[in-house]
């Protein structure tokens, strides 16, 4: 399942699309409420280096440039 998220993140073309992917992932892992107000990187760090969220952080900067 992680591979599907990583592919979707890589293929996201807008920050809105990326947010939907990340929100779906956070819901799946039970972190929606805990991550409110955090950046993708902050949540990734809090979770001990979550690769999905780290990829989302990188992609966000690529999209928002």
KACORBEL-V934462 format. One record per residue. PSI is psi in whole degrees, -180 to 180 (* if undefined). Layout:
PSI
PSI
This chain:
-34
-39
-40
-41
-43
-40
-46
-41
-45
-34
-7
137
-10
158
-30
-45
-42
-43
-40
-43
-48
-42
-40
-44
-46
-37
-42
-38
5
32
14
-54
-42
-27
-4
131
-4
152
168
-41
-40
-42
-42
-45
-43
-33
6
24
52
119
-29
-48
-34
-41
-39
-40
-47
-46
-36
-45
-33
-42
-47
-21
*
